[in-house]
Amino acid sequence: MLSAPLLNQEKVSGTTNFKTPPSVLHGAQDAGPIVMTTRMEDGRFTTTEGTLHVSKPFRSRSTKKVRAMITFEPRKTHFDTTNEASGTNEFRGFFTLFWMSLFLFTVQTYISSVEANGYALSFAFATMFSRHAITLALSDLLLVSTTILCVPFAKAISKGWINYYWTGAILQHVFQACVLFITVTWTFHRQWPWVQSGFLTLHSFVMIMKMYSYISVNGYLQSISRRSIDVLAELNRAMARVGGLEQALRDATSKRTQAQAALAETPVSDVVSTPPIETCTPDAEGVLLKSYTDVKTAAALRQRLTAISSSSDENTESKRGAVNGSGCGSNAEVACVLSYHPDELVAGLAKEFLDLDSELVSTGPEQVRWPDNVTYRNFAVYQLIPTLVYELEYPRTDRIRPTYIFEKTVAFMGSFALLYTVAECFIIPLTPTPDQSFFRSLLDLALPFMIAFLLLFYIIFECICNAFAELSYFADRLFYEDWWNSTSWEEFSRKWNKPVHSFLLRHVYASTRASYGLSRTTAMFVTFFLSAMAHELVMAIVTKKIRMYLFLMQLVQIPLILVSRAPVIQRNKLMGNVVFWLGLYAGFPLLCVAYVAY
């Protein structure tokens, strides 16, 4: 999707799409914007990356100094055994009951099959999807290796050899279209079964989305960098008008001193002026980050977070970064001071430069600055991280836990065994034919398909994504939300697949609204249309048929979403959830019968 440069990136649903963790662990004055926060009843602050808590002042036993502790815990998936919130949920017993019931059901299925056929499983399905395994693996390896071409392309953009808008964007779309075309042509040429064809096609979509996000973000930052250079030149001309750099700095410093003196008059209880003492101590799970700082810094941080959580307007101070410097370049340090200049033009240009410059630097502890991120190592790490949206820096854990990897591996193998049993015993034997009753086919396949969907969801988003996140030290692991409580298809599409939703939200929905001035409804239609086309392409490759059933079913969701926004429907959450589950139960067997039998 071609999109114009966004000098002011649009906020969607009241939050800014930052993926890096708050840099409060390195002091209250960070070098970039703080993400949108929501204050909880217990005093914690929920951000888009996790939960932040600033403790009350306490006196250290060793130093006798008054300190405060800052704790940050990244987000986890709902069914992760290390998620404390899920471990204390009153419905956690049903999760155990679900797996025990599936296990007993599988054992009963195996025993019945042995008594009737002399074997537990025929493994005919396994023989089918294991064919051409080596060719499929080599093809997939070639697909992944092709993405490395993004790095020299991004380097050419960063050096100014290619203007991303619009030459680079056109070249990017042509290359990605060629990748998709070659993948689809290859699957048809090989005459693979539906499992192999579907896997390679879906993985090609994942790689295309990753490449698109990587190139588009670096291309966007190229425009931001050029804009910051122009603003800096304007700032220099404005400073010459008010007496030059030296005089401008003296005037701004005087104004800043007055502002700081007024701020110092604000009473802070139990303040002890001591230098910050910072440590970073992971908990037993390796993801809880703690930092000790002085009380004044903690109080300032708490006030700052409260102000952000109570207002949608970003605080000017949070957009500037650290006034006293926090590792930013010399131009940014000068602009930090000039942002206090009494001349409105000078101060406005300095603030605009700081806003642009802050987008070129990550808000995490590494403070990665564009284009230093354009390296093969950075791209390789991005490929391993289970996300489809590229950022300069991601929230990270401090180590890999072997027991966690083992747990997810065992969970994957067990869940896959259950999924295979359901597919071979209850789905493939009941594959519909045109001469069978349409409604009887729906009834026979509804429950097996629902169980298969739940198991496949658990395998992908709980086992595979969490395992890759652990191996890549990725801390933001909210790959899904409580989609099972959805009361509309809009809520379901927003919660059940967070990586794809984040990609569509940022690179399609928000981008088309900002670039082409589309309304919300039109942008939503474009997003659904693109998603529906991609889904229909997968179904066409898998079934070797072009029927457009799935495409039409997805587009039908748009008027249903608009209807679900009616107040009378939103008030009845139970009815909305019942309708959602009925639609999900009927949707899978309906697609199967439609594509296979007709």
RONUTI-397050 format. One record per residue: residue in one letter; x, y, z of N, C-alpha, C in turn. Coordinates in steps of 0.2 Angstrom, whole numbers, plus 2048, in hexadecimal, padded with zeros to 3 digits. Example, Ala and Ser with C-alpha at 12.3 -4.5 7.8 and 13.67 -1.06 7.14 Angstrom:
RONUTI-397050
a8427E482783E7EA8278427F0827
s8407F58238447FB824840800827
//
This chain:
RONUTI-397050
m8047FA800800800800804806800
l80480A7FB8088107FA8068157FF
s80A81980380881E80880D823808
a80A82980980E82F80981283080F
p81783481081B83481681783781B
l81783582181383782781783B82B
l81784282B81B84682F819845837
n81284483780F84383E80B83D83E
q80E83884080B83183F805831843
e80082E8407F982E8437F882A849
k7F582C84E7F38288537ED824852
v7ED81E8547E781A8527E4817859
s7DE81885A7DA8168607DD819866
g7E081F8667E382386C7EA82186E
t7ED81D86A7F481A86C7F881B867
t7FF81D86880481D863807816863
n80881485C80B80E85B81280D85C
f81580D86281B80C86481C805867
k8228028658237FB8678287FB86C
t82C80086D832800871830801878
p8337FE87D8317FF884832806887
p82F80888C83080F88F83780F892
s83B814890842815892842818899
v83D81789D83D8198A48428168A8
l8448108A684980C8AA8508108AA
h8518158A68578198A68568208A8
g8518218AC84F8288AE84982A8AC
a8468308AF8408328AD8408368A7
q8468398A584683D89F84983989A
d84583789684783289084883788A
a84A83388584C83787F847836879
g84183487B83B83387683583487A
p82F83387682983387982782D87D
i82382E88282182888681A826883
v81982088381381D87F80D81F884
m80781E88180182088480081B88A
t7FE81D88F7FD8198957F681A898
t7F481589C7ED81589F7EF8138A6
r7EC8178AB7ED8168B27E88118B5
m7EB80C8B87E68078BB7E480A8C3
e7E08068C57DD8088CC7E38078D1
d7E78028D07EC8018D57F38058D4
g7F280A8D07F880F8CF7FD80D8CA
r7FC8078C68008058C17FE8088BB
f8038098B680180C8AF8028068AA
t7FD8058A67FD8008A17FE80489A
t80480289780680589180580088B
t8078028858067FD87F80B7F887F
e8107F88848157F38848157EF88B
g8127F18908117ED89680F7F289C
t8107F08A280E7F38A88147F68AB
l8127FD8AD8188018B08158028B7
h8198028BC8178038C381D8078C6
v81B80D8C98208118CD81E8118D4
s82280D8D882180C8DF8218138E4
k81E8128EA81E8188EE8268188F1
p82881E8F382E81F8F683081A8FC
f8368178FC83881390283F814903
r84181390A84881490C84C80E90B
s85280E90785680990685980790D
r85A80090E85D7FE9148647FF914
s8677FE90E86F7FE90E87180690E
t86E80A90A87181190986D81690D
k86781491086281891486081E910
k86081D90985D823905856821903
v85282690184C8258FF84C8248F8
r84981E8F584981C8EE84281A8EC
a8418198E683B8168E383C8118DE
m83880C8DD83A8078D88358078D3
i8388078CD8348078C68348008C3
t82E7FD8C282E7F78C082A7F78B9
f82D7F38B482A7F28AE8297EB8AC
e8237E98AA8227E28A881F7E28A1
p8227DF89C81F7DF8968197DA895
r8157DB89080F7D788F8107D088D
k80C7CC88F80C7C588E8067C288B
t8067BD8888007BA8857FB7B788B
h7F57B688A7F07B488F7F27AD892
f7F37A988D7F47A288F7FB7A0891
d8007A58918077A38938077A289B
t80A79C89D80A79A8A480E79F8A8
t8127A48A58157A98A98117AF8AA
n80B7AF8A78077B58A88047B58AF
e8067B98B38037B98BA7FB7BB8BA
a7F97BF8B57F27C18B57EE7BB8B3
s7F07B78AE7EC7B18AC7EC7AC8B2
g7F27AC8B57F27A78BB7EE7A88C0
t7EB7AE8C17E77B08C67E07B18C4
n7DF7AF8BD7D87B08BB7D37AB8BD
e7CD7AD8BF7C87A88C27C67A28BD
f7C77A38B77C579E8B27CB79A8B0
r7D179A8B37D77968B17D578F8B1
g7D178D8B67CF7858B67CC7838B0
f7C97878AC7C67858A67CB7848A0
f7D07878A17D678689C7D977F89D
t7DA77D8A47DC7768A57D77718A3
l7D17738A47CC76E8A27CB76D89B
f7CD7728977CC7728907D276D88D
w7D876D8907DD76988E7DC762890
m7DA7618967D875A8997D3757895
s7CE75B8937C875888F7CB756888
l7CF75A8857D275887E7D675287F
f7DA7518847DE74C8857DA745885
l7D574588A7D174088A7CD73E884
f7CB7438807C774287A7CC73F875
t7D27418757D773E8707D8737872
v7D97358787DB72E87A7D572A878
q7CF72C87A7C97298787C8727870
t7CA72C86C7CA72C8657CF726863
y7D57278667DB7228647D871A866
i7D571A86C7D371386E7CD710869
s7C97158677C37138637C671185C
s7CB71585A7CE7138537D270D853
v7D570B8597D97058597D46FF859
e7CE70085D7C96FA85D7C66F9856
a7C56FF8527C26FE84C7C66FC846
n7CC6FF8467D16FF8407D76FB842
g7D96FA8487DF6F784A7E56FC84B
y7E470384A7E970884B7E670E84D
a7EA7128517E77188537E671E84E
l7EB71F84A7EB7238447EE72083E
s7EB7228387ED71F8327F372382F
f7F47298317FA72E82F7F972F828
a7F372E8257F373081E7F373881D
f7F173C8217F27438217F9745822
a7FC742826804743827808742821
t80673C81E80973A817808740812
m80274381280074880D80474E80E
f80475181480875781580F757816
s81275181781975081781C74F810
r81874E80B81B74E80481F754802
h8247537FF8287597FC82A75D802
a82C75A80882E75E80D83576280C
i83975F80984076280883F767803
t83B7667FD83A76C7F88377727FC
l83277080082E776803833779808
a83777680C83C77981084177E80C
l84477B80784877F803845785800
s83F7847FD83B78A7FB83A78F800
d83878D80683779280B83D79580D
l84379280D84979580F84B79A80A
l84A79880384B79D7FE8477A47FF
l8407A380183C7A880283F7AD808
v8417AA80D8437AE81384A7B1811
s84E7AE80D8547B180B8537B7807
t84E7B680384D7BC7FE84C7C3802
t8497C28088487C880C84E7CC80E
i8547C980D85A7CD80F85B7D280B
l8587D28058597D88008577DE802
c8527DE8088507E480B8557E880E
v85B7E58108607E98148647EE80F
p8667EB80986A7F08058657F5802
f85F7F380185A7F87FE8597FE804
a8587FC80A85780180F85E805810
k86380280F86A80680F86A80B80A
a86780980486780E7FE862814800
i85D81280385881780585B81C80B
s85F81981086281D815867821812
k86B81F80D87082380A86E828805
g86782880486482D7FF86582B7F8
w8678257F78688237F08618227EC
i85C8207F185581F7EE8518237F3
n84C8277F084782A7F38418257F4
y8408247FB83A81F7FC8348227F9
y8328287FA82C82B7F782E82E7F1
w82C82B7EB8288257EA82C8207E6
t8328217E483681C7E18378167E5
g8398167EB83A8117EF83480D7F1
a82F8107F282880D7F38268097ED
i82780C7E78258087E18298027E0
l8308027E18347FD7E08327F77E6
q8317FA7EB82F7F57F18297F17EF
h8247F47ED81E7F17EB81F7EC7E5
v8237EE7E08247E97DA8287E37DD
f82D7E47E18307DE7E482C7DA7E8
q8287DC7EC8237D87F081E7D47EC
a81C7D87E68177D57E281A7CF7DE
c8217D07DC8247CA7D98257C47DE
v8277C67E48287C07E98217BC7EA
l81C7C07EA8157BC7EB8147B87E4
f8157BB7DF8137B87D88177B27D7
i81E7B27D98227AC7D88207A77DD
t81E7A97E381C7A47E88167A07E6
v8117A47E480B7A17E180C79C7DB
t81079F7D781179B7D18157957D2
w8197957D781D78F7D981978A7DC
t81478C7E18107877E480B7837DF
f8097877DA8057847D480977F7D0
h8107817CF81477D7CB8167777CE
r8177777D58187717D881276C7D9
q80C76F7D980676B7DA8067687E1
w80876C7E680876A7ED8017697F0
p8007657F57FA7647F87F976B7FC
w7F376B7FE7F07728017F4774807
v7F777080B7FB77181180177580F
q80577280A80B77580880A77C805
s80577C8008037827FC801788801
g7FD7868067FA78B80B80078E80F
f80478981180A78B81680F790812
l81178E80C815793809812799807
t80C7998058097A08038087A4809
l8067A180F8057A581580C7A8817
h8117A48178177A681981A7AC814
s8187AB80E81A7B180A8177B780B
f8107B780E80D7BD8108107C0816
v8137BB81B8167BE82181C7C181F
m8207BE81A8277C18188257C8814
i8207C881081F7CE80D81D7D4812
m8197D28178177D781C81D7DA820
k8217D58218277D782582C7DC821
m82D7DA81A8317DE81682D7E5815
y8277E58148237EB8138247F0819
s8237ED81F8247F182582B7F4826
y8307F08248377F28258397F7820
i8377F681A8397FB815835802816
s82F80181782A80781882C80B81E
v82E80882483080C82A83780F828
n83C80C82584280F82484181581E
g83C81481A83B81981583881F818
y83381E81D830823820835827824
l83A82482883F82782C84482B827
q84482982184882D81C84583481B
s83E83481A83B83A81A83B83E820
i83B83B82683B83F82C84284282D
s84783E82B84E84182C84F847827
r84D84682184D84C81C84985281F
r84485182284085682484385982A
s84685582F84A85883485085C832
i85385B82D85985F82A856865828
d85086582484D86C82284B870828
v84886D82D84687183384C874837
l85287083785887283A85A878837
a85A87883085D87E82C85888482D
e85288382E84D88983084F88B836
l85088783B85288984285888D842
n85D88B83E86388F83E86289683B
r85E89783685C89D8348588A1839
a85489E83C8508A28428548A4847
m8598A084985E8A284E8628A884C
a8648A88468688AE8438648B4844
r85D8B48438598B98438598BC84B
v85A8B88508598BA8578608BB85A
g8658BB85686C8BD8598718B7858
g86F8B28558748AC8558738A785A
l8778A285987789C85E87889E865
e87D8A186687F8A386D87A8A7871
q8778AC86D8728B087086C8AC871
a86A8A886C8648A486D86489F873
l86A89C87486B89787986B89B880
r86D8A188086D8A48878668A6888
d8628A988385B8AA8858578A4886
a85889E88385489888485689688B
t85D89688D85F89389485C897899
s85B89E8988588A289D8518A089E
k84D89F89884689D89984589789C
r84A89289A84A88B89D84B88B8A5
t8508908A78518908AE84B8938B2
q8478978AF84189A8B283C8948B3
a83B8908AD83688B8AD8388858B2
q83F8848B384187F8B88408818BF
a8418888C084088B8C783988A8C9
a83488B8C482D88B8C582B8848C7
l82F87F8C382D8788C48308758CB
a8368788CD8398768D38348788D9
e83087D8D982C8808DE82687B8DF
t8258768DB8208718DC82286C8E1
p81E86C8E78208678ED8208608EB
v82585D8ED8268558EC8278528F3
s82384E8F582484C8FC8298478FD
d82D8489028328439048388428FE
v83A8488FB83F8488F68468488F9
v84A8448F78518448F98558448F3
s8598498F385D84B8ED8638468EC
t8628408E986883C8E98688398E1
p86E8388DF86F8358D886B82F8D7
p86882E8D18648288D08698228D1
i86681C8D48698168D48658118D0
e86880F8CA86480B8C68678048C5
t8637FF8C68657F88C585F7F58C1
c8617F08BD85C7EC8B985C7E58BB
t8577E28BF8577DC8C18517D88BF
p8527D38BA84D7CF8B784A7CB8BD
d8447C98BC8417C48C18427BD8BF
a83F7B98C28407B28C083E7B08B9
e83A7B48B68387B28AF83C7B68AA
g8407BB8AD8457BE8A88417C48A4
v83C7C68A68387CB8A38367D18A7
l8377D18AD8357D68B283B7DB8B3
l83A7E18B18407E68B283F7EB8B7
k8447EB8BC8437F08C18497F58C1
s8477FB8C384C8008C384B8058CA
y8508068CD85080A8D38528118D1
t84E8168D485081D8D284F8218D8
d8518288D884F82C8DE84882E8DD
v8468318E383E8328E483C8388E0
k84083D8DF83E8428DA83D8408D3
t84283C8D18418398CA83A8358C9
a8398318CE83382C8CE82D8318CF
a82D8368D382783A8D382683E8CD
a82B8408C982A8438C382883F8BE
l82A8388BE8288338B98208328BA
r81F8318C181882F8C28138358C0
q81583B8C18118418BF8108418B7
r81683F8B481683F8AD81183A8AA
l8128348AD80D82F8AA8068308AC
t8058338B27FE8358B37FB83A8AE
a7FF83F8AD7FD8448A87FC8418A1
i80083C89F7FF8398987F9835898
s7F783189E7F282D89E7EB83089F
s7EB8378A17E583B8A27E383F89C
s7E88408977E78448927E984188B
s7E68428867E883F87F7ED84487C
d7EE84A87E7F384E87C7FA84D87F
e7FF84C87A80684A87D809850880
n80C84F88680F85488A815856886
t81685D88681C86088282285D884
e82385C88B82985A88D82B85388B
s82584F88A827848888829847881
k82784C87D82884C87682F84F875
r83285387983885687983E85187A
g83D84D87F84284988184684C887
a84C84A88984F84D88F85285488D
v85085989185286089085A860892
n85C85C89686385D898867858894
g86485588F86885088B86884988E
s86784488986783D88C869839886
g86F83B88387283787E870839877
c86C83E87786A84187087084586D
g870846866875849863876850865
s87B85486387C85B86587685F862
n87485E85C86F86285986886185D
a86785B86086185A86486285E86B
e86885D86D869861874868868873
v86A86B86E86987286D86287486C
a85F87086885887186785487086D
c85686C87285286B87885287187C
v85887587C85987B88085588087C
l85588187585288687184A885871
s84887F87384087E87483D883879
y84288687E83F88A883840892881
h84289387B84489A87883E89E878
p83E8A487B8388A987B8368AA874
d83A8AA86F8378AB8688338A5866
e82D8A68648288A086282B89D85C
l82E8A085783089D851836898853
v83B89A85784089685883E89085D
a83A89286283888C866834887862
g82F88A85D82B88585982F881855
l83588485283988084D83D87B851
a83F87D85784387885B83F87285E
k83987385F83486E86183386985C
e83286C85683086885083686484E
f83C86784F84286384D84385D852
l84185E85984285985E83D85485D
d83785685A83285185983484C853
l83784F84E83984B84883F84784A
d84484A84E84A846850848840855
s84384185984183C85D83E83685A
e83B83785483983185083F82D84D
l84583084C84A82D84984E82984F
v84C82985584F82685A84A82185E
s84C81B86084881786384781986A
t84181886E84081A87584381487A
g84680F87784880A87C84F80C87F
p85280788385880888685E809881
e85E80687B86380687686480C873
q85E81087285E81786F861816868
v85E81186486081085D85E816859
r86381985586181E85186181C849
w85C81E84585D81D83E86282183B
p86681F83686681883386A813836
d86C81483C87180F83F86E808840
n86780883F8638018408647FD839
v8668008348657FD82D86C7F882D
t86B7F28308717EE83086E7E782E
y8727E282C8707DB82B86E7D8832
r8727DA8378707D783E8697D9840
n8687DF8408627E284285C7DF83E
f85D7DE8378577DB8338567D3835
a85C7D083785B7C98398587C883F
v8597CD8448557CC84A84E7CE849
y84C7D38458467D58438427CF840
q8457CB83C8427C58398407C083E
l8447BF8438437BA84883D7BC84D
i83D7C384E8387C58538317C4850
p82C7C18548257C08518217C6851
t8237CB84C81F7D184B81F7D3844
l81A7D684181A7D883A81B7E083A
v81C7E383F81D7EA83F8247EC841
y8287EF83D82F7F183E8307F7843
e8347F68488367FC84C83D7FC84D
l84080284E84780384F8497FF855
e8457FE85A8477FA8608417F7863
y8427F186683C7ED86983E7EC870
p8387EB87483A7E987B83D7E287C
r8427E28808467DB8808467D8887
t8477D28878487CE88D8507CE88E
d8527CB8938597CB89485D7C4893
r8587BF89285B7B98918567B488E
i8597AE88C8547A98898537A488F
r84D7A289084C79D89584B796892
p85079189384F78B890849787892
t84778889884178489B83A787897
y83A78D89583579089283478E88B
i83A78D88783A78A881838783881
f83A77F886838778886830778887
e82E77C88C82777C88D82377E887
k82578388382178487D82277F877
t82877B877829776872824770874
v82476E87A81F76987C81876B87B
a81677187C80F77387B80E773874
f81377587081277586881176D866
m81576986881476286680E75F868
g80C76086F80675D87180076086D
s80076786C7FA76A8697FA768862
f7FF76785E7FF7648577FD75D857
a7FE75985C7FC75285C7F475285C
l7F27578617EA7578617E775A85B
l7EA75F8587E87628527E875C84C
y7ED75984C7EE7538467E874E847
t7E774C84E7E274784F7DB74A84D
v7D975084F7D375384D7D2753845
a7D87558427D775683A7D674F837
e7DA74A8397DA7448367D4740837
c7D174083E7CC73C8407C573F83F
f7C574683F7BE74983F7BD74E83A
i7C27508367C17558317C275282A
i7C874F8297C974C8227C4746820
p7C27428257BD73D8237B6740821
l7B57468247AE7498237AF74F81E
t7B474E8197B47538147AE753810
p7AB75980F7A475980B7A5758804
t7A075580179F7547FA7997577F7
p7987587F179275C7EF78B7587F0
d78C7517F178674D7F178474D7F9
q78874F7FD78674F804781755806
s77E75480C77A75980E77E75F811
f77C76580F78076B81078076C818
f77A76C81B77976D82277C768826
r77C76282477F75C82878675D828
s78975F822790760822793766827
l78F76B82779077182C79076E833
l78B76A83478A76883B79076383D
d79275F83879775A83A79E75D83B
l79F7638377A67668377A676C83C
a7A176E83F7A17748437A6773849
l7A576E84D7A976D8537B076B851
p7B176784D7B876584B7BC76B849
f7B976F8447BD7758427BE77A847
m7B977B84C7BA77F8527C077D856
i7C07778577C677485B7CC775858
a7CC7748517D277484D7D577C84D
f7D078084D7D278784D7D5789853
l7D27878597D578985F7DC786860
l7DD78085E7E377D85F7E878085A
l7E67828547EB7868507ED78C852
f7E87908557E97968587EE79685E
y7ED7918627F27908687F978E865
i7F978A86080078885E80478E85B
i80079285780379885480579E859
f8007A085C8017A68608037A5867
e80279F86A80579D87080B79A870
c80C79586C81279186C818794867
i81679486181B79785C81D79E85D
c8197A285E81A7A985F81E7AB865
n81C7A786B81F7A88718267A5871
a82779F86D82E79C86D8337A1869
f8307A48638357A88608367AF863
a8317B18678327B786B8387B5871
e8377B087483D7AE8798437AD875
l8447AA87084A7A986C84D7B086A
s8497B586884B7BB86684B7C186B
y84A7BF87284A7C38778457C9877
f83F7C787383A7CC8728357CC878
a8337D187B8307D28818287D3880
d8267D787B81F7D987A81C7D3877
r8197CF87B8167C887880E7C8878
l80B7CE8778047CE8778027CC870
f8027C686E8007C48677F97C3866
y7F57C386B7EE7C386B7EB7C6871
e7E57C88717E17CA8777DB7C5878
d7D77C787C7D17C287E7CC7C3878
w7CD7C08737C97C086D7C37BC86E
w7C37B78737BD7B28747B87B6878
n7B97BC87A7B47C087D7B17C5878
s7B37C58727B17CA86D7A97CA86C
t7A77D086B7A07D186A79E7D3863
s7A37D485F7A27D68587A87D3854
w7A87D384D7AD7D18497B37D6849
e7B17DC84A7B67E184A7BB7E0850
e7B87DE8567BC7DD85C7C07D685B
f7BD7D18587C17CB8567C77CC852
s7C67D084C7CB7D18487D17D684B
r7CF7D98507D47DE8537D87DA859
k7D57D485B7D87D18617DB7CA85F
w7D97C785B7DB7C085A7E27BF857
n7E47C48537EA7C384F7EE7CA850
k7F17CC8557F47D28567F97D4852
p7FE7CF8508037D184B8007D4844
v7FC7D08417F97D283B7F47D983C
h7F17D98417ED7DF8437F17E5843
s7F77E48477FB7EA8487FE7EC841
f7FF7E883D8027E98367FD7ED832
l7F77EA8327F17ED82E7EF7F4831
l7EF7F58377EE7FB83A7F3800838
r7F97FF8397FE8048387FF805830
h80080082C8028018257FD801820
v7F77FF8227F180081D7EC805820
y7E98048267E48088287E680F829
a7EB81082E7ED8178307F181A82A
s7F48168267F88198217F481C81B
t7EE8188197EA81A8147E6820817
r7E482181D7E18278207E582D820
a7EB82C8227F08328227F283481B
s7F382F8167F68318107F183380B
y7EB83080B7E68318067DF835809
g7DF8368107DA83A8137D3836813
l7D482F8137CE82B8137CA82B81A
s7C482A81A7C082A8207C1823823
r7BF82382A7C081D82D7BD81782A
t7B78188287B38128247B681081E
t7B981581A7BC8148147C3810815
a7C681281A7CD80F81B7CC80881E
m7C68078227C58008247C37FC81E
f7BF7FF81A7BD7FB8147C47F9810
v7C87FD80F7CF7FC80B7D27F680F
t7D37F78167D67F281A7D37EB819
f7CD7EB81A7C97E48197CA7E2812
f7C97E680D7CA7E48067D17E0805
l7D67E48077DD7E18067DD7DA80A
s7DB7DA8107DB7D48147D77CE811
a7D17D080E7CD7CB80B7D07C8805
m7D37CD8017D77CA7FB7DC7C57FC
a7E07C78027E67C38047E37BC806
h7DE7BC80A7DB7B580C7D87B1806
e7D57B58027D27B17FC7D77AE7F7
l7DD7B27F77E37AF7F37E57A97F6
v7E67A87FD7E87A28007E379D7FF
m7DC79E7FF7D77997FE7D87977F7
a7D979B7F27D97997EB7DF7947EA
i7E57967ED7EB7927ED7EA78B7F0
v7E678B7F67E57857F97E07807F6
t7DB7837F37D677F7F07D677E7E9
k7DB7827E67DB7837DF7D57857DB
k7D17897DF7CA78C7DD7CA7937DE
i7C67977DA7C579E7DB7BD79E7DC
r7BB79F7E27B479F7E47B27A67E7
m7B77A97EA7B67B07EE7B17AF7F4
y7B07A97F67AC7A87FC7AF7AC802
l7B57AB8047B87AE8097B97B5809
f7BA7B88037BA7BF8017B47C2803
l7AE7BF8017A87C28027A67C2809
m7A87BC80D7A67BC8147AA7C1818
q7B07C38167B47C881A7B17CF818
l7AF7D08127AC7D78117A57D8814
v7A27D281579B7D381979C7D5820
q7A27D48227A47D68297A37DE82A
i7A47E18257A47E982579D7EB827
p7987EA8247917EC8267907E982D
l7927E382E7907E08357947E483A
i79A7E683979E7EA83E79A7F183F
l7987F483A7947FA83B78E7F983F
v78A7F483D7847F28417867F1848
s78B7ED84A78D7EC85178F7F2855
r7907F88527927FE85578B801858
a7857FF85677F80285977F801860
p77D80686477D80686B77980086E
v7737FE86B76F7F986D7727F286D
i7777F186877B7EB8687817EB86C
q7847F186D78A7F18717887F0879
r7827F287A7807F188177F7EA883
n77D7E587E77C7DE87F7827DA87E
k7877DA88278D7D788178C7CF880
l7887CC8847877C58847847C387D
m77F7C787B77C7C58747827C686F
g7867CB86F78B7CC86A7907C686A
n7927C48707977BE8717947B886E
v78D7B786F78A7B186C78A7B1865
v7887B78627887B885B78F7B7858
f7947B985B79B7B885979D7B1859
w79B7AD85E79D7A685E7997A2859
l7937A485878F7A08537927A184C
g7947A884B7977A984479D7A5843
l7A17A58497A87A18487A779A847
y7A279784B7A079084A79E78E843
a79A79384079779183A79C793834
g7A07988357A579A8307AA79582D
f7AD7918317B278C82F7AF78682B
p7AA78382E7A777E8297A4780823
l7A178682479E78981E7A378B818
l7A978D81A7AE78E8157B0787812
c7B17828177B377C8147AE77980F
v7A87798117A377680D7A377A806
a7A37818067A37858007A87847FC
y7AE7837FE7B47837FA7B577C7F8
v7B47777FC7B57707FA7B076D7F6
a7AA76E7F87A476B7F47A176F7EE
y7A37757EE79F7797E97A477E7E5
//
